[in-house]
Amino acid sequence: MKDMTTKSAVLLLVGVLAGIVTVQLLWPLVGEAQGQGQGQGPAWKLEGTLPSMEKQVNTYKNVPPDVSQGRLDNLSRAFGMNGRAVGQEVLALDDGDKSLRLMRGTGAMMYRNHTTAGKAVGSNLPNTGPAGASADKFCRDNNLLPGGSSRSVEVVTSRSQNQENGPTSSHGAEIAVTYSFKLGGKQVEGPGSKAMVTIGDGGTVTSFTRTMPDVEAARMVQTKTAAQAYEELKQKGHWNMLKQAGGPPREIKVKNVRAAYWVEDPGRGAGTIEPCFIFTGTAVDEDGRDVEFMQKVSAVEGQAEPTLPASPTQPSRPQE
């Protein structure tokens, strides 16, 4: 860990926050002509209502993070570390079993105490209420979060086997305090949209991860409606299923549509944060199995979604 390369640091920043990703994501739609070559497309069903969005909304851009030596010194003190962070794209500080990584371009940050993070026995965990308040104070006192956050608190459990091939038991191992954010009254989603503090035995901070950047308003853009985005989604053709789905779906059920802002993962660097519509639901394969999907469509008028796969939203930490 102490010899973490820039690439692995970037991946870990995203991976720690995502946890064990269980979301099954469909690849984007291929062109209509390609879909027609595979026969008629699947039946589409829209369940629920389409959200509204203002005709004009702001886009946002990253504010360059403060990576001055004074700020780095304050961060090292906040996490009880000695030494100076060094590096080019990723500033790194290692002190004993503690590590801190900070990305210059986006301000994405990861701190981890490798002795305690994810390994606490949970014998002296605080209640979720005090743990949330403690995480709030820690972040506020050390200026770790952008403004406008809301949080959720959950106990992360750990399983253990009493004896070989014997019954298993579970207990609270640590408390995860996750922060989400809004821009222009809309939820910010995507792999670069969160922050999380984990609290271990005795109320100590065992890890901190932040991918959400500081932002400021950029240009105003005209938006399309959710109905237009839905038609765009359908007109692009068949969904390409994951291998386990067994081929093109025979039916697509859109169960939820929401207006949001989307932030890509920190490894893609600083970019414009734009409005989108996020469609979630299930695709029914040829054997009648439901496969969950999530696809975003740009809400900017005249702008098509890139052909690369959309990144999945960050799921809640899995509970065992």
N, C-alpha and C positions, 0 to 999 in steps of 0.2 A: 504493500500500500504506500509505503514511504517513497517508493520510486515510481509512483504513478505517472504515466505519460499524459501529455495534454489530451490525447484522444480518449484514453480511458477515463480521465477525470470528467470529461464532458459527458460520456455515456453514463457514468455513475451518478452524476448530478441528476440526470433524468430518471435513471433506473431506481434509485432509492425512493424517490417520491412516488413512482408508479407502483412500487411493490411487485407482487407477482401478478403480472397482467393476464387476466382471463378473458378479456373482451375479444370476441372473434370478429374481425373486421373484414368486410368485403372490399375488394379492390374497386377502383372507380369504374364508372360506366365506360364501355368502349363505344366507338362511333356507331351511329344507327345502321349504317350500311353493313358493318361487320355483324351486328346483331341480326339483321335480316338474313344474313347468310346462314344462321343457325336455326332458322325457322321463325315462327311467330314469337313475339316477346311474351314475357310473363304478364299475368293479370295484376293490376295495381289496385290496392285498396287503401284509401285514406281514412283512418279512424281518428276521430277527434277533430279539433278545429285548428285553423291556421292562424298564427300570431300576426299582429300588426307591427309595422315599423314606420317611424317617421320618414317623410319623403326625403329629407336631408338630415344627415348625421355626421358627426365628427369621425375622422380617423385619428389614430394616435401614433406617436413615435416614441422610441426609447429616449430617456434622459441619460446621458453618459454617467456612469456610476462614479462615485468618489473613491478613487483608489490612491489617494494621497497617503504619505507615510503616517500622518497623524491618524487618519481613519483606520489604516491597517493596525496601528498600535492599539487603538481603542478596541478593535475586534479581537485581537489576541488576548487583551486583558479580559474582555467579556467572557471568553471561553476558557480562561485560566491557563493561557499558554504563554510561553516565553519564546523569544526569537523574532525574526523578521520574515515575512512572506516574500518569496522571490519567484520570478518566472516571466514569461512573455505573454502569451494569450491567457494562460491560467496562472494566477499567483498561488503558490503553495507554501504552507507552513506545516512542519511536522515537529511535534514536541512529545517525546515518549510515545504513549499509546493514543495521543490525540492528533487529528489531522484537520486542516482547514484548507479549502479550495475556493478561490474567488475568480470569476471570469471577468476580464477587463471590459469586454465589449458590452455585456448585458447586466453585470452585477449579480448573476446567478452565483449562489453560494452553497457550500456544503461543509458542515462541521460534523465530526464524528469522534466519539470516545470509544475506541475499539475494545476497551476492557469491559464496558458496561452496555453499549448500544446493542439491543436485540438479545442480550444475554442475561438480563436481570431476572432474578428468581421471583420477583414480584411479592416478596414477603412484607414489604413496607411501602406499598404504593399509596399515594394520597388519593382522596376521592376525586372524581372527575371535575367537580366544581372548583375546588382549590387548585387542581392541576391546571385547569384552563386559565384561571386568574393569574397563576404563577407564570405561565407561558406568555400571557398578555404583557405582564410587567417586564419580563425579561426582554421581550421584543421591543417594547416601548422605551425602556431605559437605554437600550443599546442601538436604537434607530435601525432596526432590522427589517421592517416591513414598509411597503408603500401604504398610502392612506386608503381609507374606504374598505377595510377588510371585515369579513365576518368569519366566525370560526365554528367548527364542530369538534367534539371531543369523544373519543372512544377508547375503551380498554382493549389492548391487543393481547390476545391470549396465546399461550404456548402449551403444547401437548407433551406429555411425557409418558413413557411406558413403565409401569411399576416393576415388571420383571419380564424376562424373555418370553415372548408370545403371550404375555399377560394383558390384562385390561389397561387402557390408557386413561389418564386423567388430564384435565386442563386447568390452567390457572392464569391469572393476569400477569403478564410479563412486563409491560410498560404501558404508558398512556400516550396516545397520539393526538396531538392538537393540530388540526389542519385548518389553514386559512384560505378562503376564496375571496375573489374581488369582483367589483362591478365597475363598468365604465359607461357613462351616459345612461345609467339606470338598467343596464343589461349585464347579465352574468358574463364574466370572462372565462372562456374555456380553452382547452388545448393543453398540451404537455408543458407549456411555459407559463401556466396560469396560477400556480399554487405556491404555498409555503407550508412547512410543517415543523413542529417542535415535538420531540419525544421526551417524556418525563419518566425517569426510572425510580428505583428505590430511594426513599428519603426525599423525593421531590427534586432530584438533581436532573439537569438537562443532559441527556445522553447523546442527542443529535439534533441538528438543525439543517433544514434544506429549504432553499428558496430558488424558484425559477422565475417568478413574476418580476418583471423589471419595473423601475420607476418610469412613468410615462408622462407626456404632455400632449395637449390637443394639437393636431396637425391640420390638414385641409378638410373642408366639408365635401361630401360626396352625395350624389343622387343615389337613391336606392330603388331596387326592384321590390315587388311585393312577394309575399310568401307563396302566393298562387303561381306567380311567374317562375319562382325558384323550383317549385314542385314540377311544373311542366318541363322546365329545363332538365330536371333530374330524369323524368320519364323519357324525354325525347332523345337522350344520349344513348339509349339502347339497353342491352342486357347487362345484368350484373355478372361480373366474373366471380364465381364462387371459389372459396377455398377448397383445397383438395377433399377435405372430409365432408364437404357439402354434396359431392357427387355430381357436379355439373351445374348448368344454368338452372335457375329456379323456375318453378311453374307459377308461383304467386309471390307477390311482395306486399306485405302489410306495413304501412307506415303508421306507427302507433303514437308518435310524438313529434312535433315540430316546434322548435323554439328559436327565438331571435337571440343572438349572442355576439360577442366579440371573440376572436380567435387569436391565440398566441402560440406560435410554433416553439419547438424545443430550443433551449439556449444554444445548442451546437450549431444552429443555422445562423447565428449572429443577430444583430439588431435589425429589425425590419419594421414596416408599417403594420399596425394592428387595425384590422378592418372588420366591418360588420359581416355577419353571415347568418344563414339559416342552417340549423342542424336537424337532420332527419334521422330518427331511430325507429327500429321495429324489427320484424323478422321476415326472412325470405324462406319460403317453403320449397324444399328441394323435391326431386322426382320421387323420392321415397316417402314424402310427407313429413319429413323432419323440419323443425323450425331452426333456422340459423340466425342468430342475432346480427344486426348490422348497424353501423353508424356512418353517415356520410354528410359532409358539410357542403353547402353551395354558397358561393359568394353572394352577398346582398348588394354589392355595388353594381349599379346599372351599367350594362354594356360590358361587364367583366365576367368571363367564364372561369370556372374552376380549373386549376392546373391539372394536367394529366397524371401527375404522380399521385400515389395513394395518399389520402388524408391521414393525418396522425390521429390516433384515438384519444378521446378524453381520458383524463386520469381517473381511474376507478378508485373507490374507497379501498383502504387497506383490507385485505381479506381476513375474515374472522374464522377461526377454526372451531 
